[in-house]
Amino acid sequence: EAGVTQFPSHSVIEKGQTVTLRCDPISGHDNLYWYRRVMGKEIKFLLHFVKESKQDESGMPNNRFLAERTGGTYSTLKVQPAELEDSGVYFCASSQGSRSSPLHFGNGTRLTVT
Amino acid sequence: SQQGEEDPQALSIQEGENATMNCSYKTSINNLQWYRQNSGRGLVHLILIRSNEREKHSGRLRVTLDTSKKSSSLLITASRAADTASYFCATDAVGGGATNKLIFGTGTLLAVQP
């Protein structure tokens, strides 16, 4: 089975610009998560979708971040306008079944805001 | 300190030796999971231990959990160069609702020298 795929793998943008990250979960996985790792710090939860609905978005840093999951399939995470502190690696993960089901992670998108 | 804090931050050993990594956390948990991340790749689930379990084995991996001390350890026996990676513990805290909102630490970077 194909794993979780994320696009792009790297993105370098200037402060104030907009960037959209995309995640394609494993087919059939209802749960989709976004996490972020800022340089040298822990990996932090951003939000959780169940199908197309946002189950928990308590980790979203501020209203410059907008996540969507069209039709319960792929998801996008838009940062607008980007700030320097948004730099980091953004991971997407998916899972199926119970909350103790392991998460399957993508390779991440490394975002650099200059 | 952060929830899911690993110790040591970095560990270098020779092939064939055992590697032990520790994790401390703060809140009550449903389960604790260990993930591995190879450089530039996504996290890969290794093993899950529930709060009512004390020890679990999977191949060369042995995980222990002490809920009274809020700590866990991951032991990799007979290490191989291919085990070189970052290792993260992640806790699923009680009260997280329906969301598998894992709380990660900063990880232990393991280097296995051939």
HADDOCK unambig.tbl for C-alpha pairs under 7 A between the chains (distance, minus, plus):
assign (segid A and resid 41 and name CA) (segid B and resid 106 and name CA) 5.67 0.50 0.50
assign (segid A and resid 42 and name CA) (segid B and resid 104 and name CA) 6.03 0.50 0.50
assign (segid A and resid 42 and name CA) (segid B and resid 105 and name CA) 4.95 0.50 0.50
assign (segid A and resid 42 and name CA) (segid B and resid 106 and name CA) 4.21 0.50 0.50
assign (segid A and resid 43 and name CA) (segid B and resid 104 and name CA) 5.44 0.50 0.50
assign (segid A and resid 43 and name CA) (segid B and resid 105 and name CA) 6.64 0.50 0.50
assign (segid A and resid 43 and name CA) (segid B and resid 106 and name CA) 6.88 0.50 0.50
assign (segid A and resid 44 and name CA) (segid B and resid 103 and name CA) 6.74 0.50 0.50
assign (segid A and resid 44 and name CA) (segid B and resid 104 and name CA) 6.71 0.50 0.50
assign (segid A and resid 45 and name CA) (segid B and resid 101 and name CA) 6.47 0.50 0.50
assign (segid A and resid 45 and name CA) (segid B and resid 102 and name CA) 6.98 0.50 0.50
assign (segid A and resid 48 and name CA) (segid B and resid 99 and name CA) 6.81 0.50 0.50
assign (segid A and resid 55 and name CA) (segid B and resid 99 and name CA) 6.89 0.50 0.50
assign (segid A and resid 56 and name CA) (segid B and resid 99 and name CA) 6.73 0.50 0.50
assign (segid A and resid 99 and name CA) (segid B and resid 98 and name CA) 6.94 0.50 0.50
assign (segid A and resid 99 and name CA) (segid B and resid 99 and name CA) 6.74 0.50 0.50
assign (segid A and resid 99 and name CA) (segid B and resid 100 and name CA) 5.10 0.50 0.50
assign (segid A and resid 102 and name CA) (segid B and resid 45 and name CA) 6.26 0.50 0.50
assign (segid A and resid 103 and name CA) (segid B and resid 45 and name CA) 6.83 0.50 0.50
assign (segid A and resid 104 and name CA) (segid B and resid 44 and name CA) 6.76 0.50 0.50
assign (segid A and resid 105 and name CA) (segid B and resid 42 and name CA) 5.25 0.50 0.50
assign (segid A and resid 105 and name CA) (segid B and resid 43 and name CA) 5.52 0.50 0.50
assign (segid A and resid 105 and name CA) (segid B and resid 44 and name CA) 6.79 0.50 0.50
assign (segid A and resid 106 and name CA) (segid B and resid 42 and name CA) 5.02 0.50 0.50
assign (segid A and resid 107 and name CA) (segid B and resid 40 and name CA) 6.77 0.50 0.50
assign (segid A and resid 107 and name CA) (segid B and resid 41 and name CA) 4.44 0.50 0.50
assign (segid A and resid 107 and name CA) (segid B and resid 42 and name CA) 3.89 0.50 0.50
assign (segid A and resid 108 and name CA) (segid B and resid 42 and name CA) 6.22 0.50 0.50
